[in-house]
Amino acid sequence: MIPVPDYLKQYAVAEEQKGNLLSFNLRCTCGCESFSVLEKSYTDEEKRIVKAYERKFPSTGLHSIYGGTDSDGKPYSYIKIAGLFKKRIELPRTPVFMNIDIIKAVCPQCLNEIVVFDSRYYGYDAMIMDKVAEKEYNLHFSSINKSLYNIKVSVENAVSQEDFDKIAELESSVEFYSNSFYAISIYGVDEKGIKKQLFDMETA
C-alpha cells in the first residue's frame, strides 16, 4: 500500500489506490473541504529577469535539446544536426525562482494554509537532492481564481517501500518513502461540480 505523503497525512480522506497511483481528498483540520488555491506569482522584477533569460536562450529551430557529459565530466547541452552530428549549445542559467513550484490550499473558515506541494521539499528529486538556493528564496503568491474547490490529490510511487528502496538504492523510512513520490496531480471540483486540473508534475 502506498502511504499518503507524511506532510499531508492529517488532511487526507477518502484514500484510494489503483496500482502505483494513490488518490485522496483534502479536508482541513476544522472539517472544511472547500479551499481557495494559491500558486506562485512573479513580481515585476522577476518578470524582467524572466524576459532577460528568455532573450538569452539560443534558437534551436525544431531540434530537441539533449544533455551529455564531456571528457572532463562536466555536463553540457547539444542538438543533433541531420540526426547524426552534435552541435553544442550554451544554455543560460535558469533563475532560481523558475525552478520552484508550489501549490497551497487555504481554508476559508479558519484560514489554515495547507502546502499541497512544494518542489523544494517534496517529490523524488527534492528528497534525494538538497535544493539549498531554492529553499532560501522568498516567493510571492496569488489566487488561481476566485473559486473554491474540493481538492483531490493523486501521487504516483513505487507500489511498496521495498521496491522504492531498490530503485533509489537506499534504506528509507516510511516518511521518506511517502514524500518521495514520482509524480503528483492536483484537481479541483468547483461549486458547479466542474473538475479542473490545477497542477501536474513529474518529480523524478
C-alpha positions in Angstrom: 0.0 0.0 0.0 1.3 3.4 -1.0 1.2 5.7 2.1 -0.2 9.2 2.0 2.7 11.7 1.9 3.6 12.3 5.5 3.2 16.1 5.2 -0.4 15.7 4.1 -1.4 12.8 6.3 -3.5 14.9 8.7 -5.6 16.3 5.8 -6.1 13.2 3.7 -9.5 11.5 3.5 -11.2 9.0 1.1 -7.9 7.3 0.1 -8.0 5.1 -3.0 -5.1 3.1 -4.6 -5.0 1.7 -8.1 -1.7 0.1 -9.0 1.1 2.6 -8.2 -1.3 5.6 -8.0 -2.8 6.8 -4.7 -5.6 9.3 -4.7 -7.2 11.2 -1.7 -9.2 14.3 -0.9 -8.2 17.1 1.4 -10.1 18.1 4.5 -9.0 20.9 6.8 -8.5 20.1 10.5 -11.6 22.3 11.1 -13.7 20.0 8.9 -13.9 22.2 5.9 -13.5 20.6 2.4 -13.6 23.7 0.2 -10.4 25.7 -0.4 -9.1 28.7 -2.3 -5.9 27.8 -4.2 -2.7 29.8 -4.3 0.2 29.5 -6.8 3.5 31.3 -7.1 3.4 34.6 -8.9 6.2 36.8 -10.2 7.0 40.3 -9.1 7.7 43.0 -11.7 11.4 42.5 -11.1 11.1 38.7 -11.5 9.2 39.2 -14.8 12.0 41.4 -16.0 14.5 38.7 -15.1 12.4 36.0 -16.9 12.3 38.1 -20.1 16.1 38.7 -20.0 16.6 34.9 -19.5 14.3 34.1 -22.5 16.2 36.5 -24.7 19.5 34.7 -23.9 18.1 31.3 -24.8 19.6 30.0 -28.1 17.5 29.4 -31.1 17.3 25.6 -31.7 14.7 25.6 -34.5 12.7 22.4 -34.3 15.6 20.4 -32.8 15.3 18.7 -29.4 17.8 19.6 -26.7 19.9 16.8 -25.3 22.3 16.6 -22.4 25.7 14.9 -22.1 28.9 14.9 -20.2 32.2 16.0 -21.7 35.7 14.4 -21.2 36.2 16.4 -18.0 32.9 15.1 -16.6 31.1 18.4 -17.0 27.5 18.4 -18.2 26.7 20.2 -21.5 23.7 20.6 -23.9 23.5 19.9 -27.6 21.2 19.5 -30.5 21.5 16.9 -33.3 22.1 18.1 -36.9 20.7 15.8 -39.5 20.1 13.3 -36.7 23.8 12.5 -36.6 26.1 15.4 -35.6 26.1 17.0 -32.2 26.1 20.8 -32.1 27.0 22.1 -28.6 24.8 25.0 -27.3 25.2 27.2 -24.3 22.0 27.5 -22.2 21.7 30.4 -19.8 21.4 29.7 -16.1 17.8 29.4 -15.1 16.7 31.9 -12.5 16.3 30.1 -9.2 12.7 31.1 -8.7 11.7 29.5 -12.0 12.8 26.1 -10.6 10.3 26.3 -7.8 6.7 25.0 -7.9 4.3 25.5 -5.0 0.5 25.0 -4.7 -1.3 26.0 -1.5 -4.9 25.4 -0.3 -6.4 28.0 2.0 -9.4 27.1 4.2 -11.9 30.0 4.0 -13.3 29.2 7.5 -10.2 29.0 9.7 -7.6 30.4 7.2 -5.4 27.4 7.6 -2.8 27.4 4.8 -2.0 23.9 3.5 1.1 23.3 1.4 -0.3 20.8 -1.1 3.0 20.6 -3.0 6.4 22.3 -2.7 9.0 21.2 -5.2 11.8 22.3 -2.8 10.9 19.8 -0.2 8.6 17.0 -1.6 8.8 14.6 -4.5 11.6 12.3 -5.5 14.2 14.9 -6.7 13.6 17.1 -3.7 14.1 14.2 -1.3 17.2 13.0 -3.0 18.9 16.4 -3.6 19.3 19.3 -1.2 17.9 22.3 -3.1 19.6 24.9 -0.9 19.3 28.0 -3.2 15.6 27.3 -3.8 14.9 26.8 -0.1 16.4 30.2 0.6 14.3 32.1 -2.0 11.2 34.0 -0.8 8.3 33.5 -3.2 5.1 35.5 -3.7 1.7 34.0 -4.3 -1.7 34.9 -5.9 -5.0 33.1 -6.2 -5.5 30.8 -9.2 -9.0 32.4 -9.4 -11.9 33.3 -7.1 -13.4 29.8 -7.0 -13.5 27.5 -4.0 -12.5 23.9 -4.7 -12.9 20.5 -3.3 -9.3 19.2 -3.8 -8.2 15.8 -4.9 -4.6 14.8 -4.9 -3.0 11.9 -6.8 0.6 10.7 -6.3 2.5 8.1 -8.1 5.1 6.0 -6.3 6.6 2.5 -6.2 3.9 0.1 -5.0 6.0 -0.9 -2.0 8.7 0.7 0.1 10.9 -2.3 -0.7 10.6 -1.6 -4.4 11.3 2.1 -3.8 14.5 1.3 -1.8 15.7 -0.9 -4.7 15.1 1.9 -7.3 16.6 4.7 -5.1 19.4 2.4 -3.8 18.9 3.3 -0.2 17.2 2.3 3.0 14.3 4.7 3.6 12.0 5.4 6.4 8.2 5.3 5.8 8.1 9.1 6.0 10.9 9.4 3.4 9.3 6.9 1.1 5.9 8.6 1.4 7.2 12.0 0.5 9.4 10.8 -2.4 6.6 10.2 -4.9 7.5 10.2 -8.6 4.6 12.4 -9.8 1.8 14.5 -8.4 -1.5 15.7 -9.9 -3.9 18.1 -8.1 -7.5 18.5 -9.2 -10.2 20.9 -8.0 -14.0 20.5 -8.2 -15.8 23.9 -8.1 -19.2 24.8 -6.7 -20.8 23.8 -10.1 -19.3 20.3 -9.9 -16.8 21.1 -12.7 -13.5 19.2 -12.3 -10.3 21.0 -13.3 -6.6 20.0 -13.2 -4.9 22.6 -11.1 -1.4 21.2 -11.2 0.6 18.3 -12.7 4.3 17.5 -12.3 6.7 14.6 -12.6 9.1 14.9 -9.7 11.7 12.4 -10.7 
